[in-house]
Each structure stands twice: as C-alpha cells, then as structure tokens.
Amino acid sequence: MTAGPRCVQRPSRRHEAVAGLLLLVATLTAALPASAAPKWVEADERFRRGVQLYKETNFTAALVEFQRAYDVDPKYQVLYNIAETYYQLQDYANALKTYQRYLQEGGNKIAAKRRKDVETEIAKLTKRVATLTITTSEPGATVSVDDVVVGKTPLEPLSVSAGRRKITATLAGRIPVTETVDLAGGDQKTLQLVIAALPAPLVAKPEPKPTPSIVPQVISWSATGALAAGAVVTGVLALGASSDLEQELVRFPGDADALASAQDKAFNLGLATDILIGTSVAAAALSVYFTVDWAMASDEAAKSRRPPAARVMVLPGSVAVEGTF
C-alpha cells in the first residue's frame, strides 16, 4: 500500500518522531535490570522492525509490529506510532482513538509541543469520523465493519471512518446480512439489520387412510349364498330320497337292490346337506366379520379425511367445546 498525501507533505516530521521514539526505547532498555531484559528486548526488536517497515511504506505490517511491541511492553510512546500508522492506512477512526489514548496515558509526560501537534491531528480527524449505531432484529448477532469484528449486539454507537463501509451481521443458523452505508465526516446514523427468522419446522401431515376394498365382503357373502342355496337343494333332494326309502321299506315283496340303492341315496344327500349347512354357517360368520371390519375401517378412513369440527358453548360459569377431532 502506498503512502497518502499526508506522508508526502510531512515525511520528515513523522520519520523523525519515529526515530526519536526508537532511541528512547533503546535507552530505556539499556537502563533496565537483567531480569526484565527479555521482555524489553522483544518489544525493542519489534519496534525497530515496525520503524523499518514504516519507512518502506509497508504500513499494514508496521502496524502489526507496533501493536505487538505495545502488547509486550505497554509504553504510551508506542501509541503515537500506532496512531500515525493508522493515519497512513486511512483508518481515521482508529487513528483518532489511538491519539486520544496516547494523550490520556502519556498525561503530563508528553512535551507541550508534541501535545499541541497531537491535538491538531485530533481536530482534523474528528471531521473524518462518523458515528454509526448498528442494531439487529435479534440480539446476539456478531457485527463486523469492513470484515473486522466489532462485537455482538446490542452495541454501543461506533466511531467509524468516513467513506463507504460494509456492515455484516451473522447469527448461528441464519443467513448473514450485509449492507453498505456511505458516511461523511460528522455523520450520526443508525443502521438496522434484519436477520431472517428460522424457518418453521416441517410438520408431517398424516396421510388419509384409503377406503378399504369391498371385494372381500362381496366374495364372502356370495360364497355364503351359494353354499346356503346348495344346502337347500340337497336338503330337498334328501327329503325326496328319504320318502323313496320309506316306500321301498313297505313294498312287498321287497327288492333288495332297490332298497340298498334308496338307502345309499338318502344317506349321501343327507350327508351333503349337513356339510353344506355347516359350511354356509361358517361362511356367514366369516362374512359378518369381514363386513364389520370393513365398516369400521371405512369409518376411520372417513374421519381421517374429515376436517375437525367444533363449536364453543357458553354455559353458566364455564365454557365448553363440543365437536369431532
């Protein structure tokens, strides 16, 4: 990333300030006892590396080194370099906050001229920063500005750099919501991000029961009717054969062959009649079972397709609901 106009206008002052702070850190490091040296040594090395990267206009890498040096050894002087680097990156909001923090932590240790210069920078940056209030339709959403996470809702109003900003809100299980907003210096805007609600759970609708087939009942009753008719026919024939047998018994002189034939015929027809009667009774019982089962199944199927019906009745001192469900 190349330096902006600000670096071109005043490169000597900024680089001299960075070099001066580097010398100060080196002096403080030499004065510390040996037991504390390792921490300061790392901070000093990172600070030097940040200065070199800053001179090479690699401001992104320089910012990381300056911030790491401050994390290792939080000396207020390093905040000045961090603020200057934010300025070069055109991150005016963070530059403003870091300058203010520098004045707060440095207090009366900061030289009058340096304080005046920083206050001048703060006055300029104030006109390049806007206030953005971000709300979401559901709390607990993670909000990021230009892909940098700033926290979870509800959030306090944010100071953001003027320009076009990308605001994103994410919530577990939801589709992220992203909007862009154009902000001018000094703007105070509110942005509400609507997060899509969770889809309603799918409720499986029971399939209506199919109407049972009537074929088994038709077949069973037809068979019952046929067996009953057969029993009636064989019964009539059995009565006729019994009458013939009685006639053969009283005939004189009797014919042994005719008597035997009449006896066999009467016996066989009587046996067939008994069998058909028993079979028709069993078939009738089975037909009744099939018919009752079919009627009950048909009623259940009809109920499964019938929408619930109910009515509310107001009774003395109570309310009742009556209907089918």
C-alpha positions as CSV (number, residue, x, y, z in Angstrom):
1,M,0.0,0.0,0.0
2,T,1.5,3.4,-0.9
3,A,1.6,6.4,1.3
4,G,-1.2,9.0,1.1
5,P,-0.7,12.8,0.7
6,R,-0.2,13.2,4.4
7,C,3.1,11.2,4.2
8,V,4.2,13.2,1.2
9,Q,3.5,16.6,2.9
10,R,5.3,15.9,6.2
11,P,7.5,12.9,5.9
12,S,10.4,14.4,7.8
13,R,8.5,15.1,11.0
14,R,6.9,11.7,11.1
15,H,10.1,9.8,10.5
16,E,12.0,12.0,13.0
17,A,9.3,11.2,15.6
18,V,9.5,7.5,14.9
19,A,13.3,7.6,15.1
20,G,13.2,9.6,18.3
21,L,10.9,7.2,20.0
22,L,13.1,4.3,18.8
23,L,16.1,6.0,20.5
24,L,14.0,6.4,23.7
25,V,13.0,2.8,23.8
26,A,16.7,1.7,23.3
27,T,17.8,4.0,26.1
28,L,15.1,2.6,28.5
29,T,16.0,-0.9,27.6
30,A,19.7,-0.4,28.5
31,A,18.7,1.0,31.9
32,L,16.6,-2.0,33.0
33,P,17.9,-4.8,35.2
34,A,18.9,-8.0,33.5
35,S,15.9,-9.9,34.9
36,A,13.5,-7.7,32.9
37,A,15.6,-7.5,29.8
38,P,13.9,-10.3,27.8
39,K,10.5,-8.6,27.7
40,W,12.0,-5.3,26.7
41,V,14.3,-6.9,24.2
42,E,11.4,-8.4,22.3
43,A,9.5,-5.1,22.4
44,D,12.6,-3.2,21.2
45,E,13.1,-5.6,18.3
46,R,9.5,-5.4,17.2
47,F,9.5,-1.6,17.5
48,R,12.7,-1.4,15.3
49,R,11.1,-3.7,12.8
50,G,8.0,-1.6,12.7
51,V,10.0,1.6,12.1
52,Q,11.8,0.0,9.2
53,L,8.5,-1.2,7.7
54,Y,7.0,2.2,8.2
55,K,9.9,3.8,6.2
56,E,9.3,1.2,3.5
57,T,5.6,2.4,3.4
58,N,4.5,-1.2,4.4
59,F,2.1,0.3,6.8
60,T,0.0,-2.8,7.4
61,A,3.0,-4.9,8.5
62,A,4.4,-1.9,10.5
63,L,1.0,-1.6,12.4
64,V,1.2,-5.3,13.4
65,E,4.8,-4.9,14.7
66,F,4.0,-1.7,16.7
67,Q,0.9,-3.3,18.2
68,R,2.8,-6.4,19.2
69,A,5.5,-4.2,20.8
70,Y,2.9,-2.4,22.8
71,D,1.3,-5.7,23.9
72,V,4.7,-7.0,25.1
73,D,5.6,-3.7,26.9
74,P,2.7,-1.2,27.0
75,K,4.6,2.1,26.9
76,Y,2.5,5.0,25.9
77,Q,5.1,6.3,23.5
78,V,4.4,3.4,21.1
79,L,0.7,4.6,20.8
80,Y,1.9,7.6,18.9
81,N,3.5,5.4,16.2
82,I,0.4,3.2,16.1
83,A,-1.8,6.3,15.6
84,E,0.5,7.6,12.8
85,T,0.3,4.2,11.1
86,Y,-3.5,4.1,11.3
87,Y,-3.5,7.6,9.7
88,Q,-1.4,6.3,6.8
89,L,-3.8,3.4,6.3
90,Q,-6.7,6.0,6.2
91,D,-8.3,4.3,9.2
92,Y,-9.2,7.6,10.7
93,A,-11.5,6.3,13.4
94,N,-8.7,4.1,15.0
95,A,-6.2,6.8,14.4
96,L,-8.4,9.2,16.4
97,K,-9.0,6.8,19.2
98,T,-5.3,5.9,19.5
99,Y,-4.2,9.6,19.6
100,Q,-6.7,10.2,22.3
101,R,-5.4,7.2,24.2
102,Y,-1.9,8.4,23.7
103,L,-2.7,11.8,25.4
104,Q,-4.6,10.0,28.2
105,E,-1.8,7.5,29.0
106,G,1.0,10.0,28.5
107,G,-0.5,12.7,30.6
108,N,1.9,15.4,31.7
109,K,4.9,13.3,30.5
110,I,4.2,14.4,26.9
111,A,6.0,17.6,25.8
112,A,3.9,20.7,25.2
113,K,4.8,20.9,21.6
114,R,4.0,17.2,21.0
115,R,0.7,17.5,22.8
116,K,-0.2,20.6,20.7
117,D,0.6,18.6,17.5
118,V,-1.5,15.7,18.5
119,E,-4.4,17.9,19.4
120,T,-4.2,19.4,16.0
121,E,-4.3,16.0,14.4
122,I,-7.3,15.0,16.6
123,A,-9.2,18.2,15.4
124,K,-8.6,17.1,11.8
125,L,-9.6,13.5,12.4
126,T,-12.8,14.4,14.2
127,K,-14.1,15.8,10.8
128,R,-13.2,12.5,9.1
129,V,-15.1,10.2,11.5
130,A,-18.8,9.4,11.7
131,T,-20.9,7.8,14.5
132,L,-22.8,4.7,13.4
133,T,-25.4,2.9,15.6
134,I,-25.9,-0.7,14.5
135,T,-28.9,-2.7,15.7
136,T,-30.2,-6.1,14.7
137,S,-33.6,-7.6,14.6
138,E,-32.4,-10.3,17.0
139,P,-29.8,-9.8,19.8
140,G,-26.5,-11.7,20.0
141,A,-25.6,-11.2,16.3
142,T,-21.9,-10.8,15.6
143,V,-21.3,-7.5,13.8
144,S,-18.2,-6.7,11.6
145,V,-17.3,-3.4,9.9
146,D,-15.3,-3.9,6.7
147,D,-14.8,-7.6,7.7
148,V,-13.4,-6.6,11.2
149,V,-15.5,-7.9,14.1
150,V,-16.5,-5.1,16.4
151,G,-18.7,-7.1,18.8
152,K,-22.2,-8.6,19.4
153,T,-25.5,-6.8,19.5
154,P,-26.6,-4.8,21.4
155,L,-23.7,-2.5,20.6
156,E,-22.7,1.0,21.8
157,P,-22.5,3.6,19.0
158,L,-19.4,3.0,16.9
159,S,-16.9,5.6,15.6
160,V,-16.1,4.7,12.0
161,S,-14.1,6.3,9.3
162,A,-15.9,8.4,6.7
163,G,-16.5,6.7,3.4
164,R,-18.3,3.6,2.2
165,R,-18.4,1.0,5.0
166,K,-19.5,-2.7,4.7
167,I,-21.6,-3.8,7.7
168,T,-22.2,-7.5,8.2
169,A,-24.3,-9.3,10.9
170,T,-24.1,-13.0,11.5
171,L,-26.1,-15.3,13.8
172,A,-25.7,-19.1,14.2
173,G,-28.0,-20.9,11.8
174,R,-29.1,-17.8,9.9
175,I,-28.1,-16.3,6.6
176,P,-25.5,-13.5,7.1
177,V,-26.9,-10.0,6.4
178,T,-24.6,-7.4,4.7
179,E,-25.3,-3.8,3.9
180,T,-23.1,-0.9,2.7
181,V,-23.5,2.6,4.1
182,D,-22.0,5.9,2.9
183,L,-20.8,8.1,5.7
184,A,-19.5,11.6,5.7
185,G,-17.4,13.2,8.4
186,G,-19.5,14.1,11.5
187,D,-22.5,11.9,10.4
188,Q,-24.6,10.2,13.0
189,K,-26.6,7.4,11.5
190,T,-28.5,4.3,12.7
191,L,-28.5,1.1,10.7
192,Q,-30.8,-1.7,11.4
193,L,-30.0,-5.2,10.0
194,V,-32.9,-7.6,9.7
195,I,-31.9,-11.2,10.3
196,A,-34.1,-13.7,8.6
197,A,-36.1,-15.8,11.1
198,L,-35.6,-19.5,11.4
199,P,-38.0,-21.4,9.1
200,A,-40.9,-23.1,10.8
201,P,-40.3,-26.8,11.4
202,L,-42.0,-29.0,8.9
203,V,-44.9,-31.0,10.4
204,A,-45.6,-34.2,8.6
205,K,-49.3,-34.3,7.7
206,P,-50.7,-37.7,8.2
207,E,-51.9,-39.4,5.0
208,P,-55.6,-40.1,4.9
209,K,-56.4,-43.7,5.2
210,P,-57.5,-45.3,2.0
211,T,-61.1,-46.6,1.8
212,P,-60.9,-50.3,2.3
213,S,-61.9,-52.6,-0.6
214,I,-65.4,-54.1,-0.5
215,V,-64.4,-57.1,-2.7
216,P,-63.7,-59.5,0.2
217,Q,-67.2,-58.9,1.6
218,V,-68.8,-59.4,-1.8
219,I,-67.0,-62.6,-2.4
220,S,-67.7,-64.0,1.1
221,W,-71.4,-63.2,1.0
222,S,-71.7,-64.6,-2.5
223,A,-70.0,-67.8,-1.3
224,T,-72.3,-67.9,1.7
225,G,-75.3,-67.5,-0.5
226,A,-74.1,-70.2,-2.9
227,L,-73.5,-72.6,0.0
228,A,-76.9,-71.9,1.5
229,A,-78.6,-72.4,-1.8
230,G,-76.7,-75.7,-2.3
231,A,-77.8,-76.8,1.2
232,V,-81.4,-76.0,0.4
233,V,-81.3,-78.0,-2.9
234,T,-79.6,-81.0,-1.3
235,G,-82.0,-80.8,1.6
236,V,-84.9,-81.0,-0.7
237,L,-83.3,-83.9,-2.6
238,A,-82.5,-85.6,0.7
239,L,-86.2,-85.4,1.8
240,G,-87.2,-87.0,-1.6
241,A,-84.7,-89.7,-1.1
242,S,-85.9,-90.4,2.4
243,S,-89.5,-90.7,1.1
244,D,-88.4,-93.1,-1.6
245,L,-86.6,-95.2,1.1
246,E,-89.8,-95.4,3.2
247,Q,-91.7,-96.7,0.1
248,E,-89.1,-99.3,-0.5
249,L,-89.3,-100.5,3.1
250,V,-93.1,-101.1,2.9
251,R,-93.1,-102.7,-0.5
252,F,-93.9,-106.4,-0.6
253,P,-92.2,-108.4,-1.9
254,G,-89.2,-106.2,-1.4
255,D,-86.3,-105.7,-3.8
256,A,-83.0,-105.9,-2.0
257,D,-81.1,-104.0,-4.7
258,A,-83.7,-101.1,-4.9
259,L,-83.7,-100.9,-1.1
260,A,-79.9,-100.6,-0.9
261,S,-79.9,-98.0,-3.6
262,A,-82.5,-95.9,-1.8
263,Q,-80.6,-96.2,1.5
264,D,-77.4,-95.0,-0.2
265,K,-79.1,-92.1,-1.9
266,A,-80.8,-90.9,1.2
267,F,-77.6,-91.2,3.3
268,N,-75.4,-89.4,0.7
269,L,-77.9,-86.5,0.2
270,G,-78.4,-86.1,3.9
271,L,-74.6,-86.0,4.5
272,A,-74.1,-83.4,1.7
273,T,-76.9,-81.3,3.2
274,D,-75.3,-81.4,6.6
275,I,-71.9,-80.4,5.1
276,L,-73.3,-77.6,3.1
277,I,-75.3,-76.2,6.1
278,G,-72.2,-76.3,8.3
279,T,-70.1,-74.7,5.6
280,S,-72.6,-72.0,4.9
281,V,-72.9,-71.1,8.6
282,A,-69.1,-70.8,8.8
283,A,-69.1,-68.7,5.6
284,A,-71.8,-66.5,7.1
285,A,-69.8,-65.9,10.3
286,L,-66.7,-65.0,8.2
287,S,-68.8,-62.6,6.0
288,V,-70.1,-60.9,9.1
289,Y,-66.6,-60.4,10.4
290,F,-65.4,-59.0,7.1
291,T,-68.4,-56.7,6.9
292,V,-67.9,-55.3,10.4
293,D,-64.2,-54.8,9.9
294,W,-64.8,-53.1,6.6
295,A,-67.4,-50.8,8.2
296,M,-65.0,-49.8,11.0
297,A,-62.1,-49.2,8.6
298,S,-64.4,-47.1,6.3
299,D,-65.4,-45.0,9.3
300,E,-61.7,-44.5,10.3
301,A,-60.8,-43.5,6.7
302,A,-63.7,-41.1,6.5
303,K,-62.6,-39.5,9.8
304,S,-59.0,-39.1,8.6
305,R,-60.3,-37.1,5.6
306,R,-62.9,-35.1,7.6
307,P,-61.7,-31.7,9.0
308,P,-62.1,-31.2,12.7
309,A,-65.4,-29.6,13.6
310,A,-66.1,-27.9,16.9
311,R,-68.3,-25.4,18.5
312,V,-67.9,-23.3,21.6
313,M,-70.8,-23.4,24.1
314,V,-71.1,-20.8,26.9
315,L,-72.5,-22.5,30.0
316,P,-73.3,-20.9,33.3
317,G,-70.0,-20.3,34.9
318,S,-68.0,-22.2,32.3
319,V,-67.1,-22.6,28.6
320,A,-67.2,-25.9,26.8
321,V,-66.1,-27.1,23.4
322,E,-68.0,-29.8,21.6
323,G,-67.2,-31.4,18.3
324,T,-65.2,-34.1,16.5
325,F,-61.4,-34.0,16.3
